[in-house]
Amino acid sequence: MKKYKPRRLSLALRQFAAMLIEEAHEISGLSYEALDEQFGFSAGLCLRYRTKKRAPQADEIQNLENLVARLLKRPAHVVLIYDNSKVNEHDLQNVAIEAPDREMNLRDRDDRFLQLGYEDDWPTYRRLKFGRAIGGIRTIDLYRWQWGCLWDTGLLQEPWTRACQGLDAHTPIEDFLEGMVLAWKENRKADDLIVLTGTRIFAGSSKAIFDQVLSGLNEDIMGRLRNLNLRDLELVFHHLKKGAEMSFASGKILN
């Protein structure tokens, strides 16, 4: 009989805590010592988190997420446990279990496949740093607007400035970003359907062809695709597939 491991989440907790401290350090520019002071931690704790020598308890990881979010002035997200034991090329979605808790029973789960992530599959800092570039733009740059501290220091380019968004200097950026995140989450759900539909329609085609098609889906096109029902979306991708394969065969890339 498989024994129950009280610390089955140990690896996932260490990895997630290390990522949060990495985010706080790199986005704020503060040293680990300064982060300890900001968070009210004992000296050296942030560095131990960052090097995965320690991690919060399961029911304390949400608090660390909230501390980092408050420091960086970004919306805090609900931390969930995901089981990716069944993730494969046909099922790209992890299975969300529940929020971490010290008393939860994970005896039937394999800790090798447990990881922590955000509710609604919001991308974590590590996913943003190492995600595939889209249209030549790094994933993290597409989401850089979410850190309010960067707005305050003027490190963002248009349209992510107060002037472009019609915000005066006294409007709390946190409230504005909360609304932005809600809108982006809704768009992400629609975007996931678009990508999954395209993946299904382009099955059997060269990966290079589909990647080229995806790179050509700018925000204006995506906005129109989000308003389509599934049947119309399939028709669009069938049309794109036919045109892309013909252009690829002739040495051209369809725009």
C-alpha positions in Angstrom: 0.0 0.0 0.0 1.3 3.4 -0.9 2.2 5.4 2.2 0.7 8.9 2.7 3.3 11.7 2.5 2.4 14.6 4.7 4.7 16.8 2.7 3.6 15.6 -0.7 3.5 19.2 -1.9 7.0 20.0 -0.7 8.6 20.2 -4.1 5.7 22.2 -5.6 5.8 24.6 -2.7 9.5 25.2 -2.9 9.3 25.8 -6.7 6.4 28.2 -6.4 7.9 30.1 -3.5 11.2 30.4 -5.3 9.4 31.8 -8.4 7.5 34.4 -6.4 10.7 35.7 -4.8 12.3 35.7 -8.2 9.5 37.8 -9.5 9.6 40.2 -6.6 13.4 40.6 -6.9 13.6 41.0 -10.6 10.5 43.3 -11.1 11.1 45.5 -8.1 14.9 45.6 -8.3 15.1 45.1 -4.5 17.8 42.9 -2.9 16.7 39.8 -1.0 17.6 41.7 2.2 15.3 44.5 1.3 12.6 42.1 0.4 12.9 40.5 3.9 12.3 43.9 5.4 9.4 44.7 3.0 7.7 41.4 3.9 8.5 41.5 7.6 10.5 38.2 7.3 13.5 37.2 9.4 16.8 37.9 7.8 17.8 35.6 5.0 14.3 34.0 4.5 13.7 35.4 1.0 17.1 34.0 -0.1 16.3 30.6 1.4 13.0 30.6 -0.5 14.7 31.7 -3.7 17.2 28.8 -3.5 14.5 26.3 -2.6 16.0 25.6 0.8 12.7 26.5 2.5 9.1 27.0 1.5 5.9 28.2 3.3 3.4 25.7 4.5 0.6 24.8 2.1 -1.8 27.1 3.8 0.7 30.0 3.8 1.6 30.1 0.1 -1.4 32.3 -0.7 -0.1 34.8 1.8 3.3 34.9 0.0 1.5 35.5 -3.3 -0.5 38.3 -1.7 2.7 39.9 -0.3 4.4 39.8 -3.7 1.4 41.2 -5.5 1.0 44.0 -3.0 4.7 45.0 -3.4 4.6 45.0 -7.2 1.1 46.5 -7.3 -0.2 43.7 -9.5 -3.5 41.8 -8.9 -3.1 38.9 -6.6 -4.3 35.5 -8.0 -5.8 32.5 -6.3 -3.1 29.8 -6.0 -4.3 26.3 -6.8 -2.8 22.8 -7.0 -2.7 21.3 -10.4 -2.2 17.6 -11.3 -0.5 17.4 -14.7 -0.1 13.6 -14.7 -2.5 13.3 -17.6 -1.3 16.1 -19.7 -0.3 15.0 -23.2 -0.5 16.3 -26.8 -4.2 15.6 -26.9 -5.0 17.2 -23.4 -3.2 20.4 -22.8 -5.0 21.4 -19.7 -3.8 20.5 -16.2 -6.5 19.3 -13.7 -7.1 21.8 -10.9 -7.6 20.1 -7.6 -8.1 22.8 -5.0 -6.4 25.5 -3.0 -3.4 24.3 -1.0 -4.1 23.5 2.6 -2.0 21.8 5.3 -4.7 19.3 6.2 -5.7 18.2 2.6 -5.4 14.6 1.6 -3.2 14.0 -1.4 -2.4 10.3 -0.8 -3.8 9.2 -4.2 -1.7 11.8 -6.1 1.8 11.3 -7.4 3.9 14.3 -6.1 6.0 14.2 -9.3 3.0 15.6 -11.2 1.8 18.1 -8.7 2.5 21.8 -9.2 1.0 25.1 -8.1 -0.5 27.6 -10.5 -3.1 30.3 -10.7 -6.8 30.1 -11.0 -8.1 30.4 -14.6 -4.7 29.3 -15.7 -3.3 32.8 -15.4 0.4 32.5 -16.5 2.9 32.4 -13.7 6.1 34.5 -13.7 8.1 31.5 -14.9 5.7 30.8 -17.8 6.0 34.5 -18.8 9.8 34.4 -18.6 10.3 31.2 -20.6 7.2 31.1 -22.7 7.4 31.0 -26.5 7.7 34.3 -28.2 4.5 35.3 -30.1 5.1 37.3 -33.3 8.6 38.0 -32.2 7.5 39.5 -28.9 8.5 37.8 -25.6 5.6 36.5 -23.6 6.6 38.5 -20.5 6.5 41.7 -22.6 2.9 41.0 -23.5 2.0 40.9 -19.8 4.3 43.6 -18.5 1.4 45.9 -18.0 0.2 43.9 -15.0 2.9 45.3 -12.7 1.6 48.6 -11.3 5.0 49.5 -10.0 6.3 49.7 -13.6 3.5 52.2 -14.4 4.6 54.3 -11.4 8.2 54.5 -12.6 7.3 55.2 -16.2 9.0 52.0 -17.5 6.2 51.0 -19.8 5.6 52.1 -23.3 2.3 53.2 -24.9 -0.4 52.2 -24.7 0.4 51.2 -21.1 0.8 54.6 -19.7 -1.5 56.7 -17.5 -1.9 59.3 -20.2 -2.9 56.7 -22.8 -5.4 55.1 -20.5 -6.8 58.4 -19.3 -5.7 58.0 -15.7 -4.5 60.9 -13.6 -1.6 60.7 -11.2 -3.8 60.2 -8.2 -5.9 57.3 -9.5 -4.7 54.0 -7.8 -3.3 51.8 -10.6 -4.3 48.7 -8.7 -8.0 49.2 -9.3 -7.5 49.8 -13.0 -5.3 46.6 -13.3 -7.9 44.5 -11.5 -10.4 45.4 -14.3 -7.7 44.7 -16.9 -7.0 41.3 -15.5 -10.7 40.4 -15.5 -11.0 41.4 -19.2 -7.9 39.5 -20.1 -9.1 36.4 -18.4 -12.2 36.5 -20.5 -10.2 37.0 -23.6 -7.8 34.1 -22.6 -10.8 31.7 -22.4 -11.8 32.7 -25.9 -8.2 32.6 -27.1 -7.8 29.1 -25.8 -10.8 28.0 -27.8 -9.4 29.7 -30.9 -6.0 28.0 -30.6 -7.5 24.6 -29.7 -9.8 24.9 -32.7 -7.0 25.8 -35.0 -4.8 23.0 -33.6 -7.6 20.5 -34.4 -8.2 21.9 -37.9 -4.5 22.0 -38.8 -3.8 18.5 -37.5 -1.7 16.7 -40.0 -0.3 19.9 -41.4 3.3 21.1 -40.9 3.8 22.7 -37.5 5.7 25.5 -39.3 2.5 26.3 -41.2 0.3 26.6 -38.1 3.0 28.6 -36.3 3.0 31.1 -39.2 -0.7 31.3 -39.1 -0.8 32.0 -35.4 1.9 34.6 -35.7 -0.3 36.5 -38.1 -3.3 36.6 -35.8 -2.8 40.2 -34.4 -5.0 41.7 -31.8 -7.4 43.1 -34.3 -7.9 39.7 -35.9 -8.2 38.0 -32.5 -10.8 40.4 -31.5 -13.0 39.5 -34.4 -12.4 35.7 -33.9 -13.5 36.0 -30.3 -16.9 37.0 -31.5 -17.4 34.0 -33.7 -19.3 30.8 -32.7 -17.5 27.5 -33.0 -18.9 26.6 -36.4 -17.8 29.9 -37.9 -14.4 29.6 -36.2 -13.9 26.2 -37.8 -14.8 27.6 -41.2 -12.2 30.4 -40.8 -9.5 27.9 -39.9 -10.4 25.6 -42.8 -10.0 28.6 -45.1 -6.7 29.6 -43.5 -5.4 26.0 -43.7 -6.2 25.8 -47.4 -4.6 29.1 -48.2 -1.6 28.6 -45.9 -0.7 25.1 -47.4 -1.0 26.5 -50.9 1.3 29.4 -50.0 3.7 27.2 -48.1 3.9 24.8 -51.1 4.8 27.7 -53.4 7.5 29.0 -51.0 5.4 31.9 -49.7 3.8 32.6 -46.3 0.2 33.7 -46.1 -0.4 37.0 -44.3 
